[in-house]
Amino acid sequence: MTRKSIPPSVNETAFDCPHCGAFTTQYWFELHAERLNEKRRIPNIPDKEHKASILAAKDIKPELKQLFLDWVNDMESGLVFLEEKKDGSWIYNEVHNLFLSQCYNCNKISVWVHDSLLFPPEKTGVHPNSDLPEDILHDFEEARSILNLSPRGAAALLRLSVQKLCVFLGEKGKNIDDDIASLVSKGLNPLVQKSLDIVRVIGNEAVHPGVIDLRDNRDTALRLFDLINMIADQMITNPKHVNLMYEKLPENKRKAIETRNEKAKKNE
């Protein structure tokens, strides 16, 4: 289902996680900095040789070796992470205007400069309907992540998502105009077709799915987000909920309904 977006903010202790998207508690951290000394003047970023040397080492206890390998794997991910140190130096510099927030749900770290989210790239636009197929969800989220940087690129991804959604719902996926008309005949609200006309997905100004249209803008992409969710709500989520409620009916009631429906078909 589609839910309201609660954007990340330095003024909140709970918001939509920039990593996993869950609305949950966020823990904030202020930072201290320790200057590297003469023994190590550049950042310690392990490479493949470093990892291989740990694996080959015979004088390191297995449990300690695993701790080293876990640290290397975390470093290789490129993500910011926290490591508790109980023997750290007492001499440090306070870092101002640089903050970290950690998600309660996924434990991943977000990086902030002043009141702006620096990492990961902030996603914009409505959240996708969670009932969308996984590949469409991926395209939808990628479009949210690039909307501010490239509205045209986001719109191209979303046009492709509309095509994929039509195919998922049993249509041919060759002509969006025909696919939506077919879906309307199967119960999709006719207003969706008007929405498609508004964003120039069909008609004389048709653009191939996945192709950038130089006329697209941020508003076009935002409308496409809503359009995809509208189709998913009506054609996937609502029928799913009705079926779940139907399955919860007592068996004798369901059999009575099925018998009634069979009689109705014979009398047609």
N, C-alpha and C positions, 0 to 999 in steps of 0.2 A: 504494500500500500504506500501511497505518497504521504509524506509527513512534512510539517513546517520546518524550515531551516532556522537553526539558531547559530549564527555565524561566530567564529572565534573572536575573542576580544580580551585585551589586557584588563578590562574592567569586570570580568566574570570569572567565577570559579567552576562553572559548568557550561559547556558549549559543545557543538558538533566537532568531534576530533578531526583535525585536518588529515590524519592518516587513515583511520578506520571508519570515520563518519558517524560513529555512535555519539548520541547525546549523553554525556556523562561528566563526572567530576574531573577537574584538571588540577594537578598539583603544580604550584609555581616555585621556581628556584632563582635565587640571585647567584651571581658568579664571583669567584675569586680567581686570580691569575698568579701563577708562579713563573718567574722568568727562567728560561733554560740556562744552565750554567755552561762552563767551558767544556765539560765532558760530553755534553750533547747540546749542540747549538741549533739543530733543526728538529722539526717534529718527528716523532717516532711512528712512522707508518710502515708496518711490516709488508714484505713482498713474498713471492712464492718461495724464494730461497730461505727466508726466515722460517716459514712454515715447515719446509722440508727438513731444516736442521733440528727443529723441535721433534718432529716425528722420528728422526734418526737417532736422537740422543738416547743413550743407554744409562746415563747417570742421573736422570730425572725420574722421580717417583711417578707411577702411573696417574695418581690423582692430581699431582701438581702439573704434569704434562697436559692433562685434560683441561685444566684451568687456563694454561697458556694457549692451547688450541682454541678454546672458546673465545678468549680475548682476540686472537687473530681473526677468527671468523666474524666477530662483531665489527672489528676494524674494516675487514674486507667488504662488509655490507655498505659502507659509506654513510651509515646512519649515525646520528648523535646518540650516545648512550651514557649511562651513569655507572660509575664503579666506586664503591665505598672504600675509602682509605683510612685506616686507623693509625698509620704511622707517618702521616704527611707532615710537611714543614709547617711551622707556626708563622713563617714570614710569607706574606702574600699581599697582592694588590687587590683592592675591591674593583670589580668591573661594573660600570654604570651604563645604563641604557642598553644592556644586553641581558636577556632573560630566557629561561627555558620553561616550558610547560610540559608535564607528563600526563598522558592519558591513563585514567584508571582502568579502562577496558582493555587496551592493547599494549600499554606500558611504553609506547613509543614517544620520543621526544620531539617537540616542535621548538624552533628557534625564532626569537623575536628581537628586533632592533627598535628601541623606543616602543611605540604602540603598533608597529607593523609586523605582520607575520612574514618572516624571511624564508623559512623552510618548514614543511614542504610547501610547494606552490599552493596558494589558497584557491579552493574550488568555489566557483560562483554559480548561481542558478539553483533551481529547485532540486531536491533529492529525487533520484529515480524511484519509480515503483519497484518495490523489492521482488515482485513476481515476474519481472522481465527476465528473459533468458540471459545466461551468464555473459555471452559474447556481446549482447546489446548493453547490458549493465556496464561492461568494460568500456565500450565506446562512449556511453553516456557520461561516465565519470571522467574519461579523458577529455571530453568536450568541456566539462565543467572546469577542468584544471587549466585549459588554454583559453577560456572565454575572454579574459581580460587582455591577454597577449595577442590573440588572433581570433576575433569574432567570426571571420570568414572560414577559418579552419574548423572552428567549433561547429558552425552551421553545416559544413560539408560532412563532418562525422555524423551529425544528427540526421541529415538527409539519408545517409547510408543506413542509419539505425531504423528509420521509418521503413525503408525497403526490407531490411532483415525482419522487422516485426510483421510486415505483411506476409512474408514467406512463412514465418513461424505460425501464423494464423491460417495457413492453408492456401494462400494466394500465390500467383505465379511469380511476382516480384519483378516483372519486366516493365510494367507501366503502372505507376503509383495511382494515377487517376482511375484506371480500371479496377485496381486492387481495392481502393477505398470504396468505390461504388459497390463492389461485391460485398465488402464488409458491412456497408450500410444496409444492404438487402438481408444480411444475417443478424441485424440488430444493433449495429453501431449507430450512434446518434448522428443524424444528417448534419448537425452543426460542425462536426469534425471535418466534413468535406469543405465547408465554408472556411474553416480555419486553414486548411491546406491552400485554398485559393489566396488567402490573405498573405501567407508567407511565400507565395510564388513557387510552390513545390510542383504544381501541375499547370496545365494550360499552355498557352502559346509561349510563356516564359519559362517552360520546364527546363530544369537543370539535371543532368545525370547525377544519380546518388554518388556521394563521395568526391564530387568535383567542386572546386571552389568557384563560387559565383561572385564576381567583382562587385555586384550590387548588394550583396549580403552585408548586414551590420549586426550590432549587438542585439537590437530589438528582434531581428529575424531569428537569431539563435535562441533567445529567451522564449519566443513563441513556439519554436520547435521542441524545446524541453517540455513545455506544457502539453503540446500536441501528442508527443509520445506517451506521456503519462495518462492523458485522456483516453487514448486507445487501449492502453494496458488496463486501466481501471475498469473500462466497460467490457472488454473482450476476454480478460484473463482473471482479474481479481474478483469482480462481482460474481461471475459464474462459479468460481472456486468456492466462495463463501456460501452461495446457495447450495452447492453440492454437499458441502460439509454439514450444513444444517439438515439437509435431506437425509444424509447418512445417519444422523443422530436420532431420527424418528424410530419408534419401535418397529420391529420387523413386520408385525401384522398390519401396521398402518401403511408401510411402504408397499406391501403386497396388494393391499386394497386399492392404493393409488394406481399401481401398475395394471391391475385388472380393469379398473375404470378406463384407463388410457387405451388399453387394447380393444375394449368394447367400442370406444369412441372412434377408433380407426376403422373398425369393421363397418360401422354405420355411416362412414363418409361416402 
